Amino acid sequence: MPTESPFHGRIAPLCTSYAWKQWGGYYAVSHYGETHLAEYWAFREACALTDITPLFKYEVKGADAARLLSRLTVRGFAKMPVGRVAYTCWCDANGKVIDDGTVSRLDEDRFFVTAAEPTLAWMSRLSRGFDVEIVDVSERIAALSLQGPTSRDVLKQCSDADMDALKYFDTTQAKLDGVELQISRTGYTGDLGYELWCDAADAIKLWDALRSAGRAYGLEPAGIEALDMVRIEAGLIMLGVDYHSAPHVTIDARRSTPYEIGLDRCVQLDHGAFMGQDALRAEAARGASWKMVGVEADWLGLEQLYASYDLPPGLSPAASRATLPLYADGEFAGQVTSSVWSPLLKRHLSLASVKAKYAQLGSVLQLEHTVLYERRKVTATVVEKPFFDPERKRTP
């Protein structure tokens, strides 16, 4: 039975759709109103507020905190400045990804880690011999994601933080209507945005202050369906959808390395010894067998396919997590893992895992597409991702 997040008292009355999902053991809104589309447009044209409390959250502190995190993950933290956030992943001994998340350096010997799945037992097991304390603060810390072009303006109205000085992937302590919190310039939408972390006891006060300040800036609460659309536009992968946690699958073909799911940028092979280092070093030398790419379906081809059934194109307005095969030269080339019709970009876009020889930009593939229960194929092209990447995400 899911539990209620600290924001549930404010969220539940707004969820007139009664469309709920379970996320990390919590009730999570799929969409608030009749559809998710207004929430999608709030993300892209104003700002939207999403409860991300279900993320698993840990404090790692002590003299060896940086050394332990450098051992656990694929990047080093010894030289990471206080006030910075890093996106990373962690692997098993064979270099297969277990999970991905963020690591924030709050103090010289104190870090804050987020994860999609429970990670305490794994971190604790590998921390033997290190001078560290690992604390699960998942229930103690409530979290909101405020994302979109006007998100900075909202925070300027209600927090004491210097929002103009907060750079991309920076984090800072602040007060917001008397609530002490941590604000990080991070998110899962590919746009300007922030994540806010506070004591669970202050959750309602934080929600009310943001909603009040956000009225003049088009702020809307948003659920998982709209978030799924924008994260695909941003080319961001999801655990359990675009890749699977190595310990949770039974065959190696279902496991992935960072190089196979587009996390090459996270891997620092020479920062010191870490889990999976030897396997990843060998893979870097020979090249990955699979690659995560962006794929765009040919719209004219889709129109012609539906026209052959005397139908207009019938695409879902929601993101899809269905796995669909891709073909090239008459053979299996890979699979789409997430897809969406982008209302903003007017393109049918997918994240796909393909064999390395088909990963070059411009590679032409055939995407399986079903119409009236009949499986057909549509031309699709490997394109650059992220599909949506506004400059405001990174600049002051």
C-alpha positions in Angstrom: 0.0 0.0 0.0 1.6 3.3 -1.0 2.1 6.0 1.6 1.3 9.7 1.4 4.1 12.2 0.8 4.4 15.3 3.1 2.8 17.3 0.3 -0.2 15.0 -0.1 -2.5 17.3 1.9 -2.1 20.0 -0.8 -1.8 17.7 -3.8 -4.8 15.4 -3.2 -7.5 18.2 -3.5 -6.0 19.4 -6.8 -5.9 15.9 -8.3 -9.5 16.0 -9.7 -8.6 13.2 -12.2 -8.0 10.7 -9.3 -5.2 9.4 -11.5 -2.6 8.1 -9.2 0.5 5.9 -9.6 2.9 4.3 -7.2 6.4 5.7 -7.2 9.0 4.6 -4.7 6.3 3.5 -2.2 4.4 6.8 -2.4 1.2 8.0 -4.1 2.2 10.0 -7.2 -0.1 12.0 -9.5 -0.3 10.8 -13.1 -2.1 14.0 -14.2 -4.2 16.5 -12.2 -6.9 17.4 -14.6 -8.7 15.7 -17.5 -5.4 15.4 -19.4 -1.7 16.0 -18.8 -1.3 18.5 -21.7 -1.8 21.7 -19.7 0.9 20.5 -17.3 3.2 19.7 -20.3 2.8 23.3 -21.6 3.4 24.7 -18.1 6.8 22.9 -18.2 7.7 24.4 -21.6 6.1 27.9 -21.5 5.9 28.9 -17.8 6.8 26.6 -14.9 5.5 23.4 -13.2 5.8 22.0 -9.7 6.3 18.2 -9.2 6.6 16.3 -6.0 9.8 14.3 -6.2 9.8 13.1 -2.6 9.8 9.4 -3.7 13.4 9.7 -4.7 15.7 7.8 -2.3 18.0 10.2 -0.5 21.1 9.7 1.5 23.7 11.7 3.5 27.2 10.5 3.3 29.5 12.2 5.8 32.9 11.7 7.4 36.6 12.1 6.6 36.4 9.4 3.9 33.1 10.5 2.3 34.6 11.7 -1.0 36.9 8.7 -1.2 33.9 6.3 -0.7 31.7 7.9 -3.3 34.7 7.9 -5.7 35.0 4.1 -5.0 31.2 3.5 -5.5 30.6 5.5 -8.6 32.2 6.0 -12.0 33.5 9.5 -11.2 35.8 11.0 -8.7 34.8 13.5 -5.9 38.0 14.4 -4.2 38.4 17.7 -6.2 34.7 18.5 -6.5 34.0 22.0 -5.0 31.5 22.5 -2.2 28.3 23.7 -3.6 28.4 21.6 -6.8 26.2 18.7 -8.0 27.3 15.9 -10.2 25.2 13.4 -12.2 26.7 9.9 -12.1 25.9 6.2 -12.1 27.2 3.2 -10.2 28.1 -0.2 -11.5 28.7 -3.8 -10.3 32.1 -5.4 -10.7 31.4 -6.2 -14.3 30.8 -2.6 -15.2 27.0 -3.1 -15.5 24.9 -0.1 -14.3 23.0 -0.6 -11.0 21.4 2.9 -10.8 22.0 6.6 -11.7 21.5 9.7 -9.6 23.0 12.9 -8.3 25.7 13.6 -5.7 25.8 17.1 -4.1 28.8 18.3 -2.0 27.2 20.2 0.8 30.4 20.5 2.9 34.0 19.3 2.8 33.0 16.0 4.4 29.3 15.9 3.7 27.5 14.8 0.6 23.9 14.3 -0.4 23.0 11.4 -2.8 19.8 10.8 -4.7 18.8 7.4 -6.3 15.9 5.9 -8.1 16.0 2.7 -6.0 17.0 1.8 -2.4 20.8 2.0 -2.2 21.6 2.0 1.5 22.5 -1.7 1.8 24.8 -1.6 -1.2 26.6 1.6 0.0 26.9 0.3 3.5 28.3 -3.0 2.4 31.1 -1.3 0.4 31.8 1.3 3.1 33.6 -1.2 5.4 37.0 0.2 6.3 36.0 3.8 5.4 35.6 6.6 8.0 32.0 7.4 6.9 28.5 7.5 8.2 25.6 6.8 5.7 22.2 8.0 6.7 19.0 7.3 4.9 17.1 10.6 4.9 14.4 9.5 2.3 11.5 10.0 4.7 13.0 12.9 6.6 13.5 15.1 3.5 10.7 16.3 1.3 11.5 17.4 -2.3 9.9 19.5 -5.1 11.0 20.1 -8.6 10.3 23.5 -10.0 11.0 23.5 -13.7 10.4 25.8 -16.7 11.4 29.2 -18.2 9.9 31.2 -15.3 11.1 29.0 -12.4 13.9 31.4 -11.5 11.5 34.3 -11.4 9.3 32.4 -8.9 12.2 31.7 -6.6 13.4 35.3 -6.8 10.1 36.4 -5.3 10.1 34.0 -2.3 13.6 32.9 -1.4 16.7 34.8 -0.1 19.1 32.9 -2.4 21.0 34.8 -5.1 19.3 33.0 -8.0 21.3 34.9 -10.6 24.5 33.6 -9.1 23.4 30.0 -8.9 25.0 28.2 -11.9 23.9 25.1 -13.7 24.4 22.1 -11.3 25.2 24.4 -8.4 23.5 24.0 -5.0 23.0 26.4 -2.1 21.3 26.7 1.3 18.5 29.2 1.4 15.4 30.3 3.3 12.0 30.4 1.7 9.1 32.0 3.7 11.1 31.0 6.8 11.7 27.4 5.6 15.3 26.3 5.6 16.1 24.3 2.4 18.7 23.3 -0.1 18.1 24.6 -3.7 19.9 22.9 -6.6 19.9 24.0 -10.2 19.1 20.6 -11.5 16.1 18.7 -12.9 14.6 16.1 -15.2 13.1 18.3 -18.0 16.1 19.6 -20.0 15.1 23.2 -19.2 15.9 25.9 -16.7 14.8 24.4 -13.3 15.5 23.7 -9.7 15.1 21.0 -7.1 14.2 22.0 -3.5 14.9 19.9 -0.5 13.5 20.6 2.9 12.6 18.9 6.2 9.3 17.0 5.8 7.7 19.0 8.6 8.1 22.1 6.5 6.7 20.6 3.3 3.2 22.3 3.3 4.6 25.7 4.1 7.1 25.3 1.2 4.3 24.3 -1.2 2.1 27.2 -0.2 4.9 29.7 -0.6 5.8 28.5 -4.1 2.2 28.4 -5.2 1.6 31.9 -4.0 4.7 33.3 -5.6 4.1 31.4 -8.8 0.6 32.7 -9.5 2.0 35.6 -11.5 4.4 33.3 -13.5 2.0 30.6 -14.7 3.0 28.0 -12.2 1.0 24.8 -12.3 1.3 21.5 -10.4 2.4 18.7 -12.8 2.3 14.9 -12.6 4.3 12.0 -13.9 2.8 11.9 -17.4 3.8 15.4 -18.3 7.2 14.9 -16.7 7.7 11.7 -18.8 7.1 13.7 -22.0 9.6 16.5 -21.2 12.3 14.1 -20.0 12.2 12.2 -23.4 12.4 15.5 -25.3 15.5 16.2 -23.1 17.0 12.8 -24.0 17.1 11.7 -20.4 17.0 8.0 -19.6 14.8 6.3 -16.9 15.7 3.3 -14.8 13.4 0.3 -15.5 12.4 1.8 -18.9 15.5 2.7 -20.9 17.8 0.4 -19.0 17.5 -2.1 -16.1 19.3 -2.4 -12.8 22.0 -5.1 -13.2 21.1 -7.0 -10.0 17.4 -7.2 -10.9 17.7 -9.1 -14.2 18.6 -12.7 -14.8 20.3 -12.6 -18.2 23.3 -10.5 -19.1 21.7 -9.3 -22.3 19.4 -7.2 -20.2 22.3 -5.5 -18.4 23.9 -2.3 -19.7 27.2 -0.5 -19.2 27.4 3.4 -19.0 28.8 3.4 -22.5 25.7 1.5 -23.8 23.1 3.9 -22.3 24.7 7.2 -23.2 26.4 7.9 -19.8 29.9 8.1 -21.3 30.3 11.6 -20.0 30.0 10.4 -16.4 32.8 7.9 -16.6 36.2 9.0 -15.4 38.4 6.0 -15.8 41.5 7.3 -14.1 40.2 9.0 -11.0 41.3 6.0 -8.8 40.0 2.5 -8.2 36.2 2.1 -8.5 33.6 -0.6 -9.0 33.6 -2.0 -12.5 36.7 0.0 -13.5 38.6 -2.9 -15.2 35.6 -3.9 -17.3 34.8 -0.3 -18.3 38.5 0.3 -19.2 38.4 -2.8 -21.5 35.1 -1.7 -23.1 36.4 1.8 -23.7 39.4 0.3 -25.6 37.3 -2.0 -27.8 34.1 0.1 -28.1 30.6 -0.5 -26.8 28.4 -3.0 -28.7 25.2 -1.0 -28.1 24.5 2.7 -28.1 21.6 4.8 -26.8 20.5 7.2 -29.6 17.7 9.5 -30.6 15.4 8.3 -33.3 12.8 10.4 -35.3 10.0 8.6 -37.1 9.3 9.9 -40.7 6.0 11.9 -40.3 5.1 11.5 -44.0 5.6 7.8 -43.7 3.3 7.7 -40.7 0.7 9.6 -42.6 0.9 7.3 -45.6 0.7 4.2 -43.3 -2.5 5.4 -41.6 -3.9 6.6 -45.0 -3.6 3.1 -46.3 -6.2 2.2 -43.7 -8.3 5.3 -44.4 -7.4 6.7 -41.1 -5.7 9.9 -39.9 -2.5 9.4 -37.9 -3.4 8.1 -34.5 -0.6 8.8 -32.0 -1.1 8.8 -28.3 -0.8 12.3 -26.7 1.1 10.6 -23.8 4.6 9.3 -23.7 5.1 5.6 -24.3 7.3 3.3 -22.4 6.6 0.4 -24.8 9.6 -1.4 -26.3 9.4 -1.5 -30.1 11.8 -3.3 -32.4 14.0 -1.5 -35.0 15.3 -3.1 -38.2 18.0 -2.3 -40.7 19.1 -4.2 -43.8 16.5 -6.8 -43.0 17.9 -7.6 -39.6 17.1 -6.7 -36.0 19.0 -3.4 -35.2 17.7 -2.6 -31.7 14.7 -1.3 -29.9 12.9 1.9 -29.0 12.7 2.2 -25.2 10.7 5.5 -24.8 8.8 7.5 -27.3 6.6 10.6 -27.5 4.9 12.9 -30.0 6.4 16.3 -29.0 3.7 19.0 -29.1 6.4 21.7 -29.0 8.8 20.3 -31.6 6.1 18.7 -33.8 8.1 15.5 -34.2 7.7 11.8 -33.2 10.8 11.2 -31.1 12.2 8.1 -29.4 15.1 7.0 -27.2 16.5 3.8 -28.6 19.1 1.2 -27.8 20.7 0.1 -31.1 23.7 -2.0 -32.2 26.8 0.2 -32.5 27.0 0.0 -36.2 23.6 1.7 -36.6 24.3 4.5 -34.1 25.8 7.0 -36.5 23.7 10.2 -37.1 21.7 9.8 -40.2 21.4 6.0 -40.1 18.1 4.9 -41.6 16.1 2.3 -39.7 12.7 0.7 -39.8 10.5 1.2 -36.8 7.7 -1.3 -36.0 4.3 0.5 -35.8 1.0 -1.1 -35.2 -2.2 0.1 -36.9 -5.5 -1.8 -36.3 -3.6 -4.7 -34.7 -1.4 -5.1 -37.8 2.4 -4.7 -37.3 3.9 -2.6 -40.0 7.1 -0.6 -40.4 7.9 3.1 -40.7 11.2 4.7 -41.7 13.0 6.3 -38.8 16.4 8.2 -38.7 19.0 8.4 -36.0 19.1 12.1 -34.9 21.0 14.1 -32.4 19.8 14.2 -28.8 18.8 15.9 -26.7 15.9 16.9 -28.9 15.1 19.9 -26.8 18.1 21.8 -25.4 17.5 25.6 -24.7 20.5 27.7 -23.9 18.7 29.2 -20.8 19.1 25.8 -19.1 22.8 26.6 -18.6 23.2 30.3 -18.8 22.5 33.0 -16.1 
